[in-house]
Amino acid sequence: MADKSKRDALDIELDAARERGSRRRDEEPRATAAYYDTASGRIVVDLTNGCTFMFPAHLAQGLSGADPELIAEVEVEPYGFALHWEKLDADLTIAGLLAGMFGSKTWMAEIGRTGGSRKSEAKTAASRANGAKGGRPRKQQAA
């Protein structure tokens, strides 16, 4: 009797998972094709909703610093929910990419840290102008 109730519970879980997958296929944009544009250094992804999405390959975890020939070996996973690079052992979900997530939280933090540390004439000028106004305001202590 216990085995039958376990099988019944498993059948219910499987049916629910199939329903979620079906709904996801119908509602979420998925990739129909993807390729690496060597001229721009971007991955170009055609979506089921008719849109095309592009992102710089160097932003993506597993692709940054990789050989362009290996980046060009992008594959669309079955059902179009992800992109895969076999030789680079890299996978990126379409939902994550569309949300601006190009890797793990640690990877995204590193992208932000290195981007924020870049030097430019505009940043230097803005920093000097802010300093002339008295600099960054002091944080207020919570009362």
N, CA, C and O atoms as a MOPAC input file, in Angstrom:
PM7 MOZYME 1SCF
protein

 N      0.81900 1    -1.19300 1     0.00000 1
 C      0.00000 1     0.00000 1     0.00000 1
 C      0.86600 1     1.26200 1     0.00000 1
 O      0.55100 1     2.23300 1    -0.68800 1
 N      1.95600 1     1.24600 1     0.77200 1
 C      2.83100 1     2.41200 1     0.84100 1
 C      3.47700 1     2.68200 1    -0.51700 1
 O      3.65400 1     3.83800 1    -0.90400 1
 N      3.83300 1     1.59900 1    -1.25300 1
 C      4.43400 1     1.78000 1    -2.57500 1
 C      3.45600 1     2.44300 1    -3.54300 1
 O      3.85500 1     3.28400 1    -4.34800 1
 N      2.17900 1     2.07000 1    -3.46900 1
 C      1.17600 1     2.66600 1    -4.35100 1
 C      1.00400 1     4.14800 1    -4.05400 1
 O      0.89800 1     4.94900 1    -4.98200 1
 N      0.97400 1     4.52600 1    -2.79700 1
 C      0.81600 1     5.94700 1    -2.47200 1
 C      2.06300 1     6.74500 1    -2.86900 1
 O      1.96000 1     7.91300 1    -3.24400 1
 N      3.24800 1     6.10900 1    -2.78700 1
 C      4.46800 1     6.78900 1    -3.25500 1
 C      4.41700 1     7.00000 1    -4.76600 1
 O      4.78700 1     8.06100 1    -5.26900 1
 N      3.94800 1     5.96400 1    -5.48800 1
 C      3.81900 1     6.08300 1    -6.94200 1
 C      2.78600 1     7.15100 1    -7.30600 1
 O      2.99800 1     7.93900 1    -8.22800 1
 N      1.68400 1     7.17100 1    -6.58500 1
 C      0.64900 1     8.18900 1    -6.83900 1
 C      1.19400 1     9.59300 1    -6.59800 1
 O      0.93600 1    10.50500 1    -7.38400 1
 N      1.94400 1     9.77000 1    -5.51500 1
 C      2.52900 1    11.07500 1    -5.20300 1
 C      3.53000 1    11.48000 1    -6.29000 1
 O      3.57900 1    12.63800 1    -6.70300 1
 N      4.32600 1    10.50800 1    -6.74700 1
 C      5.29300 1    10.77800 1    -7.80900 1
 C      4.57900 1    11.15600 1    -9.10600 1
 O      5.00400 1    12.07800 1    -9.80100 1
 N      3.50500 1    10.45300 1    -9.43100 1
 C      2.72600 1    10.77200 1   -10.63400 1
 C      2.16900 1    12.19700 1   -10.56600 1
 O      2.17000 1    12.91700 1   -11.56500 1
 N      1.69900 1    12.59300 1    -9.39900 1
 C      1.17200 1    13.94600 1    -9.22000 1
 C      2.28100 1    14.97800 1    -9.42000 1
 O      2.07500 1    15.99800 1   -10.07600 1
 N      3.46200 1    14.70500 1    -8.84700 1
 C      4.59600 1    15.62200 1    -9.00700 1
 C      5.03300 1    15.71100 1   -10.47000 1
 O      5.32900 1    16.79800 1   -10.96600 1
 N      5.07300 1    14.57800 1   -11.15300 1
 C      5.46200 1    14.56700 1   -12.56600 1
 C      4.46100 1    15.33900 1   -13.42700 1
 O      4.85900 1    16.09900 1   -14.30900 1
 N      3.18200 1    15.14800 1   -13.17700 1
 C      2.15300 1    15.88500 1   -13.92000 1
 C      2.29500 1    17.38700 1   -13.69800 1
 O      2.17000 1    18.17000 1   -14.64000 1
 N      2.55700 1    17.79000 1   -12.45600 1
 C      2.72800 1    19.21500 1   -12.14700 1
 C      3.96800 1    19.77300 1   -12.84500 1
 O      3.94100 1    20.89400 1   -13.35400 1
 N      5.05500 1    18.99800 1   -12.87300 1
 C      6.27700 1    19.44200 1   -13.53900 1
 C      6.05900 1    19.57600 1   -15.04600 1
 O      6.53800 1    20.52600 1   -15.66500 1
 N      5.33200 1    18.62000 1   -15.63200 1
 C      5.03100 1    18.70600 1   -17.06500 1
 C      4.19800 1    19.94500 1   -17.37600 1
 O      4.42100 1    20.61600 1   -18.38300 1
 N      3.24000 1    20.24200 1   -16.50700 1
 C      2.39500 1    21.43100 1   -16.68500 1
 C      3.22900 1    22.70500 1   -16.59100 1
 O      3.05500 1    23.62200 1   -17.39400 1
 N      4.13200 1    22.76500 1   -15.61500 1
 C      5.00800 1    23.94500 1   -15.48900 1
 C      5.88600 1    24.10300 1   -16.72800 1
 O      6.06000 1    25.21200 1   -17.23300 1
 N      6.43600 1    22.99400 1   -17.21600 1
 C      7.27600 1    23.04200 1   -18.40700 1
 C      6.50100 1    23.49700 1   -19.62900 1
 O      6.99800 1    24.29600 1   -20.42300 1
 N      5.29400 1    22.99600 1   -19.78200 1
 C      4.45100 1    23.38200 1   -20.91200 1
 C      4.11000 1    24.86900 1   -20.85000 1
 O      4.16300 1    25.57200 1   -21.86000 1
 N      3.76100 1    25.33500 1   -19.65900 1
 C      3.42800 1    26.75700 1   -19.48300 1
 C      4.65900 1    27.62600 1   -19.77500 1
 O      4.55900 1    28.67900 1   -20.40300 1
 N      5.81200 1    27.16100 1   -19.30700 1
 C      7.05600 1    27.90300 1   -19.54900 1
 C      7.36100 1    27.99000 1   -21.04600 1
 O      7.75400 1    29.04500 1   -21.54400 1
 N      7.17800 1    26.87600 1   -21.75700 1
 C      7.41900 1    26.88000 1   -23.21000 1
 C      6.50300 1    27.86700 1   -23.91500 1
 O      6.90300 1    28.51000 1   -24.88600 1
 N      5.28200 1    27.98700 1   -23.42800 1
 C      4.30900 1    28.88000 1   -24.06000 1
 C      4.52100 1    30.34900 1   -23.70500 1
 O      4.24600 1    31.22300 1   -24.52600 1
 N      5.00600 1    30.63400 1   -22.49900 1
 C      5.05500 1    32.00300 1   -21.99600 1
 C      6.41100 1    32.69100 1   -22.13100 1
 O      6.45900 1    33.89800 1   -22.36800 1
 N      7.50000 1    31.96600 1   -21.98800 1
 C      8.82500 1    32.58300 1   -21.97300 1
 C      9.44300 1    32.61000 1   -23.36800 1
 O      9.31500 1    31.65500 1   -24.13400 1
 N     10.11700 1    33.72100 1   -23.68800 1
 C     10.87500 1    33.70900 1   -24.94800 1
 C     11.99500 1    32.67200 1   -24.85600 1
 O     12.64300 1    32.52900 1   -23.82000 1
 N     12.20500 1    31.96600 1   -25.94000 1
 C     13.26700 1    30.97000 1   -26.00600 1
 C     14.11500 1    31.24600 1   -27.23600 1
 O     13.68100 1    31.94200 1   -28.15400 1
 N     15.29500 1    30.71000 1   -27.25300 1
 C     16.19600 1    30.89900 1   -28.38800 1
 C     15.80600 1    29.95900 1   -29.52700 1
 O     15.50800 1    28.78400 1   -29.31400 1
 N     15.81600 1    30.50600 1   -30.73300 1
 C     15.63400 1    29.65800 1   -31.92100 1
 C     16.95800 1    29.48500 1   -32.65500 1
 O     17.15700 1    28.49900 1   -33.36500 1
 N     17.86400 1    30.45000 1   -32.48100 1
 C     19.18100 1    30.39400 1   -33.11700 1
 C     20.12800 1    31.31500 1   -32.35900 1
 O     19.69800 1    32.26000 1   -31.69900 1
 N     21.41800 1    31.02700 1   -32.46100 1
 C     22.43500 1    31.87600 1   -31.83100 1
 C     23.72900 1    31.75400 1   -32.62400 1
 O     24.04400 1    30.70000 1   -33.17600 1
 N     24.47200 1    32.86300 1   -32.66600 1
 C     25.78200 1    32.84500 1   -33.31800 1
 C     26.65800 1    33.93100 1   -32.71700 1
 O     26.16800 1    34.85400 1   -32.06600 1
 N     27.95600 1    33.80900 1   -32.94300 1
 C     28.92400 1    34.78700 1   -32.47000 1
 C     29.28600 1    35.71300 1   -33.61900 1
 O     29.77600 1    35.26100 1   -34.65400 1
 N     29.04700 1    37.01200 1   -33.43900 1
 C     29.40900 1    38.01900 1   -34.43000 1
 C     30.82800 1    38.48400 1   -34.10600 1
 O     31.03600 1    39.26500 1   -33.17800 1
 N     31.79700 1    38.00000 1   -34.87600 1
 C     33.19500 1    38.30300 1   -34.58400 1
 C     33.51900 1    39.78600 1   -34.72900 1
 O     34.37800 1    40.30100 1   -34.01300 1
 N     32.85200 1    40.47500 1   -35.63500 1
 C     33.13500 1    41.89800 1   -35.84700 1
 C     32.80800 1    42.73300 1   -34.61700 1
 O     33.55400 1    43.65000 1   -34.27400 1
 N     31.69200 1    42.42100 1   -33.94600 1
 C     31.28700 1    43.20200 1   -32.77500 1
 C     31.66900 1    42.53500 1   -31.45900 1
 O     31.60700 1    43.16900 1   -30.40500 1
 N     32.06500 1    41.25600 1   -31.50600 1
 C     32.38300 1    40.53000 1   -30.27800 1
 C     31.15100 1    40.19000 1   -29.46300 1
 O     31.23700 1    40.00600 1   -28.24900 1
 N     29.99900 1    40.10400 1   -30.12500 1
 C     28.73900 1    39.85400 1   -29.43000 1
 C     28.13400 1    38.50900 1   -29.82200 1
 O     28.30500 1    38.01900 1   -30.93800 1
 N     27.42000 1    37.93500 1   -28.85800 1
 C     26.59300 1    36.76900 1   -29.13000 1
 C     25.23100 1    37.30000 1   -29.55300 1
 O     24.65800 1    38.14700 1   -28.86800 1
 N     24.70900 1    36.81700 1   -30.66600 1
 C     23.41800 1    37.24500 1   -31.18800 1
 C     22.44800 1    36.07300 1   -31.03400 1
 O     22.72900 1    34.95800 1   -31.47200 1
 N     21.30700 1    36.34400 1   -30.40700 1
 C     20.32700 1    35.28600 1   -30.12700 1
 C     18.97800 1    35.69200 1   -30.71000 1
 O     18.43400 1    36.73900 1   -30.35900 1
 N     18.44100 1    34.86000 1   -31.60100 1
 C     17.09100 1    35.06700 1   -32.12600 1
 C     16.12100 1    34.35100 1   -31.19600 1
 O     16.35900 1    33.21200 1   -30.79600 1
 N     15.01900 1    35.02800 1   -30.85300 1
 C     14.05700 1    34.49900 1   -29.88900 1
 C     12.74400 1    34.09800 1   -30.55000 1
 O     12.42100 1    34.55800 1   -31.64500 1
 N     11.99500 1    33.23800 1   -29.87300 1
 C     10.72400 1    32.74500 1   -30.39600 1
 C      9.68400 1    33.85300 1   -30.55600 1
 O      8.73600 1    33.69700 1   -31.32500 1
 N      9.84700 1    34.96600 1   -29.84300 1
 C      8.87500 1    36.06200 1   -29.94100 1
 C      9.19600 1    37.02700 1   -31.07500 1
 O      8.55500 1    38.07000 1   -31.20200 1
 N     10.19000 1    36.68600 1   -31.90500 1
 C     10.54300 1    37.51400 1   -33.04200 1
 C     11.62400 1    38.54700 1   -32.75000 1
 O     12.09400 1    39.22400 1   -33.66500 1
 N     12.01900 1    38.67500 1   -31.50200 1
 C     13.06500 1    39.63800 1   -31.12300 1
 C     14.43900 1    39.01700 1   -31.29800 1
 O     14.58900 1    37.79700 1   -31.35500 1
 N     15.43000 1    39.88000 1   -31.38200 1
 C     16.83000 1    39.45900 1   -31.39600 1
 C     17.52500 1    40.15100 1   -30.24400 1
 O     17.34900 1    41.35000 1   -30.02800 1
 N     18.31700 1    39.38800 1   -29.50100 1
 C     19.02500 1    39.87500 1   -28.32500 1
 C     20.51600 1    39.69300 1   -28.56300 1
 O     20.94300 1    38.64700 1   -29.05300 1
 N     21.31400 1    40.70700 1   -28.21900 1
 C     22.76900 1    40.60700 1   -28.36800 1
 C     23.42300 1    41.00400 1   -27.05200 1
 O     22.90600 1    41.84500 1   -26.31600 1
 N     24.57300 1    40.38400 1   -26.76400 1
 C     25.34100 1    40.77600 1   -25.58800 1
 C     26.82400 1    40.55400 1   -25.85700 1
 O     27.19700 1    39.64000 1   -26.59300 1
 N     27.68000 1    41.40300 1   -25.25200 1
 C     29.11800 1    41.23900 1   -25.44600 1
 C     29.59800 1    39.92900 1   -24.81500 1
 O     29.32400 1    39.66700 1   -23.64400 1
 N     30.29800 1    39.12600 1   -25.57200 1
 C     30.75400 1    37.82200 1   -25.08000 1
 C     31.65600 1    37.96500 1   -23.86000 1
 O     31.63500 1    37.10300 1   -22.98100 1
 N     32.44400 1    39.02900 1   -23.78400 1
 C     33.38300 1    39.15800 1   -22.66700 1
 C     32.68700 1    39.35600 1   -21.31700 1
 O     33.31400 1    39.18700 1   -20.27100 1
 N     31.39600 1    39.71300 1   -21.33100 1
 C     30.66500 1    39.87100 1   -20.07300 1
 C     30.22900 1    38.53700 1   -19.47000 1
 O     29.94300 1    38.46400 1   -18.27500 1
 N     30.17700 1    37.49600 1   -20.27500 1
 C     29.60500 1    36.23100 1   -19.83500 1
 C     30.63700 1    35.32300 1   -19.17800 1
 O     31.75000 1    35.14400 1   -19.67300 1
 N     30.22900 1    34.75800 1   -18.04900 1
 C     31.07500 1    33.81200 1   -17.34000 1
 C     31.33500 1    32.61300 1   -18.24200 1
 O     30.40600 1    32.04000 1   -18.81200 1
 N     32.59300 1    32.24100 1   -18.36500 1
 C     32.96900 1    31.11600 1   -19.21300 1
 C     33.37500 1    31.52500 1   -20.62000 1
 O     34.03000 1    30.75900 1   -21.32800 1
 N     32.98600 1    32.73800 1   -21.03100 1
 C     33.34200 1    33.21300 1   -22.37000 1
 C     34.42400 1    34.28300 1   -22.32500 1
 O     35.17200 1    34.45300 1   -23.28800 1
 N     34.50700 1    35.00100 1   -21.21800 1
 C     35.48500 1    36.08300 1   -21.08800 1
 C     36.89900 1    35.54500 1   -21.28400 1
 O     37.32700 1    34.63100 1   -20.57900 1
 N     37.60600 1    36.10600 1   -22.22700 1
 C     38.97700 1    35.70100 1   -22.49800 1
 C     39.11200 1    34.43700 1   -23.32900 1
 O     40.22900 1    34.00800 1   -23.61800 1
 N     38.00700 1    33.83900 1   -23.71600 1
 C     38.06400 1    32.60200 1   -24.50400 1
 C     38.41600 1    32.90100 1   -25.95700 1
 O     38.18800 1    34.00500 1   -26.45200 1
 N     38.96700 1    31.91000 1   -26.62200 1
 C     39.31000 1    32.00900 1   -28.03600 1
 C     38.03900 1    32.24900 1   -28.84300 1
 O     37.05200 1    31.53900 1   -28.65200 1
 N     38.04000 1    33.24100 1   -29.74700 1
 C     36.84500 1    33.52400 1   -30.55800 1
 C     36.31600 1    32.30800 1   -31.32700 1
 O     35.10800 1    32.17900 1   -31.52800 1
 N     37.21200 1    31.42500 1   -31.75300 1
 C     36.76100 1    30.22700 1   -32.46500 1
 C     35.93100 1    29.32500 1   -31.55900 1
 O     34.98500 1    28.68500 1   -32.01700 1
 N     36.28100 1    29.27300 1   -30.27700 1
 C     35.50500 1    28.46600 1   -29.33700 1
 C     34.19000 1    29.15800 1   -28.97700 1
 O     33.16800 1    28.49400 1   -28.80100 1
 N     34.21300 1    30.47800 1   -28.86900 1
 C     32.98100 1    31.21900 1   -28.58300 1
 C     31.98100 1    31.01900 1   -29.72300 1
 O     30.77300 1    30.95100 1   -29.49600 1
 N     32.49500 1    30.92600 1   -30.94400 1
 C     31.62800 1    30.75700 1   -32.11400 1
 C     30.91700 1    29.40300 1   -32.12500 1
 O     29.97200 1    29.21900 1   -32.89100 1
 N     31.34800 1    28.45100 1   -31.29400 1
 C     30.73700 1    27.12500 1   -31.25300 1
 C     29.53000 1    27.08200 1   -30.31400 1
 O     29.30800 1    26.08600 1   -29.62400 1
 N     28.75800 1    28.15800 1   -30.29300 1
 C     27.57400 1    28.24000 1   -29.43300 1
 C     26.47600 1    27.32700 1   -29.97000 1
 O     26.25500 1    27.24400 1   -31.17800 1
 N     25.79300 1    26.64300 1   -29.05400 1
 C     24.67800 1    25.76500 1   -29.40000 1
 C     23.44500 1    26.21100 1   -28.62900 1
 O     23.54800 1    26.65700 1   -27.48700 1
 N     22.28500 1    26.09100 1   -29.25300 1
 C     21.02300 1    26.33800 1   -28.56300 1
 C     20.59000 1    25.00700 1   -27.96300 1
 O     20.46700 1    24.00600 1   -28.66800 1
 N     20.35900 1    25.00900 1   -26.65000 1
 C     19.91500 1    23.79600 1   -25.96700 1
 C     18.50300 1    23.40600 1   -26.41900 1
 O     17.75700 1    24.25600 1   -26.90400 1
 N     18.13300 1    22.14200 1   -26.26500 1
 C     16.77600 1    21.72000 1   -26.62900 1
 C     15.72700 1    22.60600 1   -25.95300 1
 O     15.89500 1    23.00900 1   -24.80200 1
 N     14.70300 1    22.89000 1   -26.63900 1
 C     13.59600 1    23.76000 1   -26.21800 1
 C     13.99800 1    25.23100 1   -26.18000 1
 O     13.13800 1    26.08500 1   -25.96300 1
 N     15.28200 1    25.55800 1   -26.38500 1
 C     15.70600 1    26.95300 1   -26.47900 1
 C     15.81300 1    27.71200 1   -25.17900 1
 O     15.83600 1    28.94300 1   -25.20000 1
 N     15.87900 1    27.03200 1   -24.04700 1
 C     15.95000 1    27.71200 1   -22.75500 1
 C     17.36700 1    28.14800 1   -22.38100 1
 O     17.54000 1    28.92900 1   -21.44600 1
 N     18.38600 1    27.65600 1   -23.09700 1
 C     19.76600 1    27.97900 1   -22.72800 1
 C     20.68500 1    27.91000 1   -23.94100 1
 O     20.35700 1    27.32400 1   -24.97300 1
 N     21.85100 1    28.53200 1   -23.77400 1
 C     22.94000 1    28.43700 1   -24.74700 1
 C     24.04200 1    27.60200 1   -24.11000 1
 O     24.24300 1    27.63400 1   -22.89600 1
 N     24.75300 1    26.85300 1   -24.95000 1
 C     25.77900 1    25.94200 1   -24.43400 1
 C     27.02900 1    26.01500 1   -25.30200 1
 O     26.95300 1    26.08700 1   -26.52900 1
 N     28.18600 1    25.99400 1   -24.63100 1
 C     29.48300 1    25.91100 1   -25.29200 1
 C     30.17000 1    24.67300 1   -24.74700 1
 O     30.70300 1    24.69400 1   -23.63800 1
 N     30.16200 1    23.59700 1   -25.51500 1
 C     30.69100 1    22.31100 1   -25.07600 1
 C     32.16100 1    22.40200 1   -24.66400 1
 O     32.51200 1    22.00400 1   -23.55400 1
 N     33.02200 1    22.91800 1   -25.53900 1
 C     34.46100 1    22.94000 1   -25.26100 1
 C     34.83600 1    23.93100 1   -24.15900 1
 O     35.88500 1    23.78500 1   -23.53200 1
 N     34.00600 1    24.92000 1   -23.91900 1
 C     34.27500 1    25.88800 1   -22.85000 1
 C     33.58000 1    25.48800 1   -21.54700 1
 O     33.79000 1    26.12000 1   -20.51100 1
 N     32.75300 1    24.44200 1   -21.59800 1
 C     31.96600 1    24.00500 1   -20.44200 1
 C     31.20200 1    25.18700 1   -19.84500 1
 O     31.23800 1    25.42800 1   -18.63800 1
 N     30.51100 1    25.91700 1   -20.72100 1
 C     29.75800 1    27.10500 1   -20.31000 1
 C     28.30400 1    26.96900 1   -20.73800 1
 O     28.00100 1    26.48800 1   -21.82900 1
 N     27.42000 1    27.40000 1   -19.85800 1
 C     25.98700 1    27.38900 1   -20.12500 1
 C     25.39100 1    28.68500 1   -19.59500 1
 O     25.72200 1    29.11800 1   -18.49200 1
 N     24.51600 1    29.30200 1   -20.37600 1
 C     23.81800 1    30.51800 1   -19.96000 1
 C     22.34700 1    30.36900 1   -20.29100 1
 O     21.99400 1    29.99200 1   -21.40900 1
 N     21.48600 1    30.66300 1   -19.32600 1
 C     20.05000 1    30.55200 1   -19.58500 1
 C     19.56000 1    31.80200 1   -20.30600 1
 O     20.07300 1    32.89900 1   -20.08900 1
 N     18.57400 1    31.62400 1   -21.15700 1
 C     17.98800 1    32.74800 1   -21.88800 1
 C     17.30600 1    33.69100 1   -20.90200 1
 O     17.44900 1    34.90900 1   -21.01300 1
 N     16.56500 1    33.14200 1   -19.93800 1
 C     15.89200 1    33.99100 1   -18.94500 1
 C     16.90600 1    34.83400 1   -18.18000 1
 O     16.67900 1    36.02100 1   -17.94800 1
 N     18.01500 1    34.23200 1   -17.79000 1
 C     19.06100 1    34.96200 1   -17.07300 1
 C     19.68500 1    36.05600 1   -17.92900 1
 O     19.89100 1    37.17600 1   -17.46000 1
 N     19.98200 1    35.73700 1   -19.16900 1
 C     20.57000 1    36.73100 1   -20.07100 1
 C     19.63100 1    37.91600 1   -20.27800 1
 O     20.05700 1    39.07000 1   -20.25000 1
 N     18.35000 1    37.61900 1   -20.48600 1
 C     17.38500 1    38.69200 1   -20.69900 1
 C     17.22400 1    39.55300 1   -19.44300 1
 O     16.84400 1    40.72000 1   -19.53100 1
 N     17.51300 1    38.97800 1   -18.28500 1
 C     17.45400 1    39.72400 1   -17.02700 1
 C     18.77600 1    40.41500 1   -16.72300 1
 O     18.91100 1    41.08200 1   -15.69700 1
 N     19.76000 1    40.25400 1   -17.62200 1
 C     21.05300 1    40.89800 1   -17.41400 1
 C     22.00200 1    40.11400 1   -16.53200 1
 O     22.96700 1    40.67500 1   -16.01100 1
 N     21.74700 1    38.82700 1   -16.35300 1
 C     22.60500 1    37.96700 1   -15.52700 1
 C     23.52800 1    37.18400 1   -16.46200 1
 O     23.08300 1    36.31300 1   -17.21000 1
 N     24.81800 1    37.51200 1   -16.40600 1
 C     25.77400 1    36.88900 1   -17.31400 1
 C     26.64200 1    35.83900 1   -16.62000 1
 O     27.67000 1    35.41700 1   -17.15000 1
 N     26.21300 1    35.42800 1   -15.43600 1
 C     26.94700 1    34.40900 1   -14.69200 1
 C     26.47100 1    34.35900 1   -13.25900 1
 O     25.40400 1    34.87600 1   -12.92800 1
 N     27.27700 1    33.72700 1   -12.40400 1
 C     26.93000 1    33.57900 1   -10.99100 1
 C     26.97100 1    34.93700 1   -10.28600 1
 O     27.43800 1    35.92300 1   -10.85500 1
 N     26.48300 1    34.98100 1    -9.05400 1
 C     26.51900 1    36.22300 1    -8.27100 1
 C     27.95600 1    36.69800 1    -8.09800 1
 O     28.22800 1    37.89600 1    -8.17600 1
 N     28.87000 1    35.77100 1    -7.86300 1
 C     30.27700 1    36.13000 1    -7.70600 1
 C     30.81800 1    36.74400 1    -8.98900 1
 O     31.53000 1    37.74700 1    -8.94700 1
 N     30.48400 1    36.14700 1   -10.12500 1
 C     30.91800 1    36.66800 1   -11.42000 1
 C     30.36100 1    38.06900 1   -11.65100 1
 O     31.09000 1    38.96700 1   -12.07100 1
 N     29.07100 1    38.25700 1   -11.37700 1
 C     28.43700 1    39.55800 1   -11.58800 1
 C     29.05700 1    40.61400 1   -10.68300 1
 O     29.22100 1    41.76200 1   -11.09800 1
 N     29.40500 1    40.24500 1    -9.44800 1
 C     30.04900 1    41.18700 1    -8.53000 1
 C     31.41400 1    41.59800 1    -9.07200 1
 O     31.80100 1    42.76300 1    -8.98400 1
 N     32.13100 1    40.64300 1    -9.62700 1
 C     33.45200 1    40.95200 1   -10.19900 1
 C     33.32200 1    41.87200 1   -11.41400 1
 O     34.12500 1    42.79100 1   -11.58100 1
 N     32.32500 1    41.63500 1   -12.25800 1
 C     32.08400 1    42.51100 1   -13.41600 1
 C     31.82600 1    43.93600 1   -12.92600 1
 O     32.37100 1    44.89400 1   -13.47600 1
 N     30.99900 1    44.07100 1   -11.89900 1
 C     30.70000 1    45.39500 1   -11.34800 1
 C     31.91800 1    46.04500 1   -10.72600 1
 O     32.14400 1    47.24300 1   -10.90200 1
 N     32.70200 1    45.27000 1   -10.00500 1
 C     33.89300 1    45.81300 1    -9.35500 1
 C     34.90900 1    46.30800 1   -10.38500 1
 O     35.44100 1    47.41100 1   -10.25700 1
 N     35.17200 1    45.50600 1   -11.38500 1
 C     36.16100 1    45.91500 1   -12.38000 1
 C     35.64500 1    47.05100 1   -13.24600 1
 O     36.41300 1    47.92200 1   -13.65400 1
 N     34.34500 1    47.04900 1   -13.52900 1
 C     33.76900 1    48.15300 1   -14.30400 1
 C     33.83900 1    49.45900 1   -13.53700 1
 O     34.12400 1    50.50800 1   -14.11500 1
 N     33.58000 1    49.40400 1   -12.24600 1
 C     33.60800 1    50.60500 1   -11.41300 1
 C     35.00600 1    51.13600 1   -11.19000 1
 O     35.17800 1    52.30700 1   -10.85200 1
 N     36.01200 1    50.29000 1   -11.37400 1
 C     37.38200 1    50.73300 1   -11.13200 1
 C     38.05100 1    51.28700 1   -12.38900 1
 O     39.20600 1    51.70800 1   -12.33200 1
 N     37.36400 1    51.29300 1   -13.49400 1
 C     37.92800 1    51.82300 1   -14.73500 1
 C     38.17200 1    53.32100 1   -14.62300 1
 O     37.39400 1    54.04300 1   -13.99900 1
 N     39.24100 1    53.77200 1   -15.22500 1
 C     39.58900 1    55.19500 1   -15.23100 1
 C     39.21800 1    55.79300 1   -16.58300 1
 O     39.39300 1    55.15800 1   -17.62300 1
 N     38.71000 1    57.00800 1   -16.55900 1
 C     38.44000 1    57.72400 1   -17.79600 1
 C     38.54700 1    59.21700 1   -17.49600 1
 O     38.47800 1    59.63700 1   -16.34100 1
 N     38.71500 1    60.00200 1   -18.54300 1
 C     38.78400 1    61.44900 1   -18.36300 1
 C     37.47800 1    61.97400 1   -17.78000 1
 O     37.49200 1    62.86900 1   -16.93400 1
 N     36.34600 1    61.42500 1   -18.22500 1
 C     35.04200 1    61.88200 1   -17.73100 1
 C     34.89500 1    61.59300 1   -16.24000 1
 O     34.40700 1    62.44400 1   -15.49600 1
 N     35.31900 1    60.38100 1   -15.78100 1
 C     35.22200 1    60.06400 1   -14.36500 1
 C     36.15000 1    60.93900 1   -13.53500 1
 O     35.78500 1    61.37000 1   -12.44100 1
 N     37.34100 1    61.20300 1   -14.04500 1
 C     38.28600 1    62.05900 1   -13.32800 1
 C     37.73800 1    63.47100 1   -13.19400 1
 O     37.82700 1    64.07500 1   -12.12500 1
 N     37.16900 1    64.00200 1   -14.27900 1
 C     36.59800 1    65.35300 1   -14.25300 1
 C     35.41900 1    65.41800 1   -13.28400 1
 O     35.28200 1    66.39300 1   -12.54500 1
 N     34.56300 1    64.39000 1   -13.27900 1
 C     33.41100 1    64.36900 1   -12.37800 1
 C     33.86800 1    64.29000 1   -10.92900 1
 O     33.28000 1    64.93400 1   -10.06000 1
 N     34.89600 1    63.51800 1   -10.66200 1
 C     35.43100 1    63.40300 1    -9.31000 1
 C     36.00400 1    64.73900 1    -8.83000 1
 O     35.78500 1    65.13600 1    -7.68600 1
 N     36.72900 1    65.42100 1    -9.69900 1
 C     37.28600 1    66.74000 1    -9.33400 1
 C     36.16900 1    67.74900 1    -9.07500 1
 O     36.23900 1    68.52700 1    -8.12400 1
 N     35.13700 1    67.73500 1    -9.92600 1
 C     34.01500 1    68.66300 1    -9.74900 1
 C     33.29700 1    68.37900 1    -8.43700 1
 O     32.90400 1    69.30800 1    -7.73000 1
 N     33.12400 1    67.10400 1    -8.10700 1
 C     32.47300 1    66.73200 1    -6.85100 1
 C     33.34400 1    67.15300 1    -5.66600 1
 O     32.83100 1    67.63800 1    -4.65800 1
 N     34.65000 1    66.96900 1    -5.78700 1
 C     35.57000 1    67.37900 1    -4.72500 1
 C     35.52900 1    68.87900 1    -4.49100 1
 O     35.62400 1    69.33400 1    -3.35100 1
 N     35.38900 1    69.65300 1    -5.56500 1
 C     35.31000 1    71.11300 1    -5.43700 1
 C     34.04700 1    71.53800 1    -4.69200 1
 O     33.99900 1    72.62100 1    -4.10800 1
 N     33.03700 1    70.69000 1    -4.71400 1
 C     31.78800 1    70.98700 1    -4.00300 1
 C     31.83300 1    70.49600 1    -2.55700 1
 O     30.85100 1    70.63800 1    -1.82700 1
 N     32.93800 1    69.93100 1    -2.14300 1
 C     33.04900 1    69.42500 1    -0.77300 1
 C     33.10100 1    67.91400 1    -0.70500 1
 O     33.16700 1    67.35000 1     0.38700 1
 N     33.07400 1    67.24800 1    -1.84000 1
 C     33.19100 1    65.79100 1    -1.86900 1
 C     31.89300 1    65.07500 1    -1.59100 1
 O     30.81600 1    65.67100 1    -1.57700 1
 N     32.02100 1    63.80000 1    -1.37300 1
 C     30.85800 1    62.94400 1    -1.12400 1
 C     30.25600 1    63.29200 1     0.23000 1
 O     30.98100 1    63.45600 1     1.21200 1
 N     28.92300 1    63.40400 1     0.28400 1
 C     28.29000 1    63.70900 1     1.58200 1
 C     28.54900 1    62.58600 1     2.58600 1
 O     28.59000 1    61.41200 1     2.22000 1
 N     28.71900 1    62.95200 1     3.82800 1
 C     28.92800 1    61.95600 1     4.89800 1
 C     27.64300 1    61.17300 1     5.12600 1
 O     26.53800 1    61.70600 1     5.01600 1
 N     27.81400 1    59.89500 1     5.44600 1
 C     26.65200 1    59.06500 1     5.77800 1
 C     26.07200 1    59.52800 1     7.09400 1
 O     26.80700 1    59.84500 1     8.03000 1
 N     24.75600 1    59.56600 1     7.16600 1
 C     24.06900 1    59.96100 1     8.40100 1
 C     23.93200 1    58.72200 1     9.28800 1
 O     23.60500 1    57.63500 1     8.81000 1
 N     24.18100 1    58.89700 1    10.55400 1
 C     23.99200 1    57.80700 1    11.51700 1
 C     22.51900 1    57.64900 1    11.81400 1
 O     21.80600 1    58.63900 1    11.97900 1
 N     22.06100 1    56.42900 1    11.88200 1
 C     20.65900 1    56.15900 1    12.21100 1
 C     20.37900 1    56.58400 1    13.64500 1
 O     21.17200 1    56.31600 1    14.54700 1
 N     19.26800 1    57.23500 1    13.84300 1
 C     18.93700 1    57.70100 1    15.19500 1
 C     18.27900 1    56.64500 1    16.01400 1
 O     17.94000 1    56.88400 1    17.17300 1

